[in-house]
């Protein structure tokens, strides 16, 4: 090991991209022009998520003349969460900025975001595209519904949780695990990791200049499903028995109570010489049996999940083709 002291950059800009070749040179130029007047040191980590339009070849070409650029290339398209996971792993800036590659995020926001982390003490600052240039019917209205639900479930009062333009303290990105499609809920992941000082900044939303959006309406459906999954994992991921065991116990007790009541009612009627229906001819008895079986299954599910959670070690493994 050399005796040279390692020095962190001031800013690492992490960019996930998929088929955005036309915008890359303009984006890199804009980032440089935005940061240069501040005198801060920076690098740009460009994660090529399996692009097929020559984006990676252009990134390598730009890196020959721009020492700020670092690159990671996937062999195929894994999604934004995978790209951010590896970008965060590579980031060595005291402040990490994430941006989309489609020029809809304005690089001029970077200095203010940096100050909110370093001077105002935030752990994470999320952009809020208060005025958008997207279609109101297909994006704006679903986005408002999605964000209202996310605020209710997560308890984080952000107007635009899925905004790609965000700033993080370095320690935050090193202590969260972005997987699946959980890039939408990074503020929630950060909160669950103990970084609760989360702020918001109104940012400029620019109209897309090149190409078309890579996201359709299905992202809102998937987003709601991911939110439910993330909420469940954050509440019960380390203690699944608290959920399955509790629900299973109540279900079992309800089934047992109904069964006992039906049997007692039958015995009392029989003792008094009254007419009664056999227990096996009562639909309620079979519902009680179903409740008993489901209760036992839920309890065993919780028990097995508890064993799995205590013995498993999750890892993100993605096939990285090349990096520099």
Secondary structure per residue as TSV (DSSP state, phi and psi in degrees):
chain	resnum	aa	ss	phi	psi
A	1	X	-	360.0	132.2
A	2	X	-	-74.7	159.4
A	3	X	-	-88.4	3.4
A	4	X	-	-71.3	134.2
A	5	X	-	-77.2	134.0
A	6	X	-	-81.5	130.5
A	7	X	-	-115.1	127.5
A	8	X	-	-76.9	150.1
A	9	X	E	-70.5	161.2
A	10	X	E	-76.1	-42.5
A	11	X	E	-134.7	135.5
A	12	X	E	-116.5	122.9
A	13	X	E	-100.7	116.2
A	14	X	E	-101.7	123.4
A	15	X	E	-124.5	117.9
A	16	X	E	-91.7	131.7
A	17	X	E	-141.2	145.7
A	18	X	S	-143.0	108.7
A	19	X	S	55.1	57.7
A	20	X	-	-126.9	34.3
A	21	X	H	-53.8	-42.2
A	22	X	H	-62.1	-27.4
A	23	X	H	-97.7	-9.1
A	24	X	H	-65.9	-45.1
A	25	X	H	-64.1	-42.7
A	26	X	H	-65.2	-37.5
A	27	X	H	-66.0	-47.7
A	28	X	H	-62.0	-41.9
A	29	X	H	-61.9	-43.4
A	30	X	H	-64.1	-39.4
A	31	X	H	-64.3	-44.3
A	32	X	H	-61.3	-43.5
A	33	X	H	-67.5	-30.4
A	34	X	H	-75.3	-36.3
A	35	X	H	-89.5	-30.6
A	36	X	H	-51.3	-46.8
A	37	X	T	-63.1	-20.1
A	38	X	T	-81.7	-19.7
A	39	X	T	76.3	9.0
A	40	X	-	-80.5	146.5
A	41	X	-	-83.1	147.8
A	42	X	E	-156.3	161.5
A	43	X	E	-138.1	160.6
A	44	X	E	-119.6	114.4
A	45	X	E	-100.0	108.1
A	46	X	E	-101.4	117.8
A	47	X	E	-104.8	107.6
A	48	X	E	-84.2	109.8
A	49	X	-	-89.6	59.4
A	50	X	S	73.3	32.4
A	51	X	-	-61.5	148.9
A	52	X	S	-118.3	9.7
A	53	X	S	-105.8	13.1
A	54	X	S	88.5	12.1
A	55	X	H	-59.5	-43.1
A	56	X	H	-65.3	-39.4
A	57	X	H	-62.0	-38.5
A	58	X	H	-68.3	-40.0
A	59	X	H	-60.5	-44.9
A	60	X	H	-64.5	-36.1
A	61	X	H	-67.4	-43.2
A	62	X	H	-65.4	-35.5
A	63	X	H	-64.7	-22.6
A	64	X	T	-66.2	-29.4
A	65	X	T	-114.0	-3.3
A	66	X	-	-129.5	103.9
A	67	X	T	-71.4	-9.7
A	68	X	T	-76.5	-19.0
A	69	X	E	-86.2	130.4
A	70	X	E	-122.4	148.1
A	71	X	E	-134.2	148.0
A	72	X	E	-133.3	133.7
A	73	X	E	-126.5	124.9
A	74	X	E	-86.2	151.2
A	75	X	S	-72.3	-24.8
A	76	X	S	-148.3	175.9
A	77	X	-	-80.0	113.6
A	78	X	-	-102.4	-18.9
A	79	X	-	109.9	165.9
A	80	X	H	-65.8	-36.4
A	81	X	H	-62.4	-42.6
A	82	X	H	-62.2	-41.4
A	83	X	H	-64.2	-43.9
A	84	X	H	-66.9	-36.4
A	85	X	H	-56.8	-48.9
A	86	X	H	-73.9	-33.2
A	87	X	H	-63.4	-43.6
A	88	X	H	-63.9	-36.8
A	89	X	H	-63.0	-35.2
A	90	X	H	-85.1	-22.7
A	91	X	-	-64.3	129.8
A	92	X	-	-124.4	17.4
A	93	X	E	-85.9	148.9
A	94	X	E	-61.3	-33.9
A	95	X	E	-119.6	132.6
A	96	X	E	-110.5	125.2
A	97	X	E	-109.5	131.1
A	98	X	E	-107.9	139.5
A	99	X	E	-140.4	153.4
A	100	X	E	-83.0	158.5
A	101	X	S	-93.3	2.5
A	102	X	S	-92.4	10.2
A	103	X	S	69.6	11.1
A	104	X	-	-82.3	-15.7
A	105	X	B	-98.5	132.0
A	106	X	-	-88.8	119.2
A	107	X	G	-59.6	-22.5
A	108	X	G	-65.3	-11.1
A	109	X	G	-78.5	-16.0
A	110	X	H	-58.5	-49.3
A	111	X	H	-58.4	-40.2
A	112	X	H	-68.4	-38.9
A	113	X	H	-64.2	-40.5
A	114	X	H	-60.2	-44.5
A	115	X	H	-64.1	-36.3
A	116	X	H	-65.4	-31.1
A	117	X	H	-78.4	-51.5
A	118	X	H	-81.1	-32.4
A	119	X	T	-101.8	-38.4
A	120	X	T	-90.6	-10.4
A	121	X	-	83.6	15.3
A	122	X	-	-72.7	149.0
A	123	X	S	-82.8	-34.7
A	124	X	E	-150.1	138.0
A	125	X	E	-126.8	125.3
A	126	X	E	-105.5	138.0
A	127	X	E	-73.3	151.7
A	128	X	E	-128.1	107.9
A	129	X	-	-82.1	81.6
A	130	X	-	-63.8	-39.5
A	131	X	S	-112.0	115.3
A	132	X	-	-109.6	156.9
A	133	X	-	-112.5	18.6
A	134	X	S	-86.9	169.4
A	135	X	-	-64.9	129.8
A	136	X	I	-64.4	-37.0
A	137	X	I	-75.4	-44.0
A	138	X	I	-91.3	-20.1
A	139	X	I	-127.9	-48.0
A	140	X	I	-63.0	-52.2
A	141	X	H	-66.1	-47.6
A	142	X	H	-59.6	-36.2
A	143	X	H	-64.8	-40.0
A	144	X	H	-66.0	-41.1
A	145	X	H	-64.2	-44.4
A	146	X	H	-60.3	-46.7
A	147	X	H	-69.2	-34.8
A	148	X	H	-63.7	-42.0
A	149	X	H	-65.3	-42.5
A	150	X	H	-62.7	-39.6
A	151	X	H	-63.6	-40.4
A	152	X	H	-66.3	-43.8
A	153	X	H	-75.8	-43.7
A	154	X	H	-86.4	-23.6
A	155	X	-	78.4	8.0
A	156	X	-	-100.0	121.1
A	157	X	-	-87.1	70.7
A	158	X	-	-111.4	138.3
A	159	X	S	-79.5	-24.4
A	160	X	-	-143.2	75.1
A	161	X	T	-64.3	-27.6
A	162	X	T	-93.5	8.8
A	163	X	-	-61.1	130.8
A	164	X	S	-71.0	-21.7
A	165	X	-	-87.9	106.9
A	166	X	E	-141.1	157.9
A	167	X	E	-126.4	140.4
A	168	X	E	-134.0	146.3
A	169	X	E	-69.8	141.8
A	170	X	H	-54.5	-39.7
A	171	X	H	-62.9	-24.6
A	172	X	H	-68.5	-50.5
A	173	X	H	-68.3	-21.5
A	174	X	T	-83.2	-9.0
A	175	X	S	-120.5	13.4
A	176	X	-	-123.2	153.0
A	177	X	-	-118.4	110.9
A	178	X	-	-94.2	117.4
A	179	X	-	-140.5	169.9
A	180	X	T	56.7	-119.1
A	181	X	T	-124.8	34.6
A	182	X	G	-80.9	6.2
A	183	X	G	-61.7	-22.4
A	184	X	G	-67.0	-24.1
A	185	X	G	-120.4	32.5
A	186	X	H	-58.1	-40.5
A	187	X	H	-57.6	-37.0
A	188	X	H	-69.7	-39.9
A	189	X	H	-60.9	-41.7
A	190	X	H	-65.2	-42.3
A	191	X	H	-60.8	-44.2
A	192	X	H	-67.1	-22.3
A	193	X	T	-87.1	-0.3
A	194	X	T	102.1	7.6
A	195	X	-	-105.4	88.2
A	196	X	-	-96.0	-5.3
A	197	X	-	-86.5	82.7
A	198	X	E	-111.0	126.7
A	199	X	E	-116.8	179.9
A	200	X	E	-142.2	145.4
A	201	X	E	-137.3	130.9
A	202	X	E	-68.0	125.9
A	203	X	-	-124.5	160.3
A	204	X	-	-79.8	131.1
A	205	X	B	-102.7	121.7
A	206	X	-	-101.5	143.3
A	207	X	-	-65.3	144.7
A	208	X	-	-61.0	132.6
A	209	X	-	-97.0	-36.5
A	210	X	S	-129.5	151.4
A	211	X	S	66.5	-163.6
A	212	X	-	-130.8	160.7
A	213	X	-	-64.3	143.3
A	214	X	S	-93.5	2.4
A	215	X	-	-117.4	136.2
A	216	X	-	-110.3	-168.7
A	217	X	T	-64.5	-24.2
A	218	X	H	-63.1	-20.1
A	219	X	H	-66.3	-27.7
A	220	X	H	-73.7	-39.5
A	221	X	H	-64.1	-49.1
A	222	X	H	-61.6	-34.8
A	223	X	H	-62.9	-42.8
A	224	X	H	-65.1	-41.2
A	225	X	H	-65.0	-41.0
A	226	X	H	-65.3	-35.3
A	227	X	H	-64.6	-43.4
A	228	X	H	-62.1	-44.1
A	229	X	H	-62.0	-45.0
A	230	X	H	-66.7	-40.0
A	231	X	H	-61.1	-44.5
A	232	X	H	-63.8	-44.8
A	233	X	H	-65.8	-37.1
A	234	X	H	-70.0	-31.4
A	235	X	H	-85.2	-39.8
A	236	X	H	-127.8	6.2
A	237	X	S	-59.4	-36.4
A	238	X	S	-95.3	-7.5
A	239	X	-	-144.5	61.1
A	240	X	T	-60.4	-27.0
A	241	X	H	-63.2	-26.9
A	242	X	H	-65.2	-27.5
A	243	X	H	-93.0	-59.9
A	244	X	H	-66.0	-38.8
A	245	X	H	-66.1	-41.0
A	246	X	H	-66.4	-50.2
A	247	X	H	-63.3	-42.6
A	248	X	H	-62.7	-39.6
A	249	X	H	-64.8	-45.6
A	250	X	H	-64.1	-40.7
A	251	X	H	-64.1	-43.9
A	252	X	H	-63.0	-44.7
A	253	X	H	-65.0	-36.9
A	254	X	H	-64.1	-44.9
A	255	X	H	-64.2	-42.1
A	256	X	H	-65.1	-41.5
A	257	X	H	-62.4	-43.0
A	258	X	H	-65.6	-42.2
A	259	X	H	-61.8	-46.2
A	260	X	H	-63.3	-41.6
A	261	X	H	-62.5	-42.5
A	262	X	H	-63.8	-42.7
A	263	X	H	-66.8	-43.3
A	264	X	H	-62.8	-42.5
A	265	X	H	-60.6	-40.8
A	266	X	H	-66.1	-43.4
A	267	X	H	-65.8	-38.9
A	268	X	H	-65.5	-43.1
A	269	X	H	-64.1	-40.0
A	270	X	H	-65.7	-40.5
A	271	X	H	-66.0	-31.6
A	272	X	T	-91.3	2.8
A	273	X	T	72.7	19.8
A	274	X	-	-87.5	158.7
A	275	X	-	-71.3	138.9
A	276	X	-	-145.0	158.3
A	277	X	-	-93.5	136.5
A	278	X	-	-57.3	144.9
A	279	X	G	-56.1	-40.7
A	280	X	G	-72.0	-8.6
A	281	X	G	-97.9	3.9
A	282	X	-	-101.2	120.2
A	283	X	H	-56.1	-33.1
A	284	X	H	-61.7	-31.2
A	285	X	H	-65.1	-40.1
A	286	X	H	-72.4	-33.8
A	287	X	H	-63.4	-38.1
A	288	X	H	-65.2	-39.8
A	289	X	H	-63.5	-40.6
A	290	X	H	-61.3	-43.3
A	291	X	H	-62.0	-40.1
A	292	X	H	-61.3	-46.2
A	293	X	H	-65.9	-45.5
A	294	X	H	-62.7	-40.6
A	295	X	H	-59.7	-44.6
A	296	X	H	-64.4	-41.9
A	297	X	H	-64.3	-42.8
A	298	X	H	-63.2	-41.8
A	299	X	H	-62.6	-44.3
A	300	X	H	-67.0	-35.6
A	301	X	H	-60.0	-45.9
A	302	X	H	-61.5	-40.3
A	303	X	H	-64.2	-45.5
A	304	X	H	-67.0	-42.4
A	305	X	H	-61.6	-35.7
A	306	X	H	-63.6	-43.1
A	307	X	H	-64.0	-42.0
A	308	X	H	-64.7	-46.1
A	309	X	H	-64.8	-28.5
A	310	X	H	-83.8	-14.9
A	311	X	H	-119.2	-2.4
A	312	X	-	-97.8	150.4
A	313	X	-	-129.3	109.0
A	314	X	-	-81.0	140.8
A	315	X	-	-137.2	144.8
A	316	X	-	-94.1	120.3
A	317	X	-	-124.9	117.2
A	318	X	-	-127.0	145.3
A	319	X	-	-81.9	98.8
A	320	X	E	-86.3	122.9
A	321	X	E	-77.9	-41.3
A	322	X	E	-161.6	149.3
A	323	X	E	-152.7	156.4
A	324	X	-	-149.0	360.0
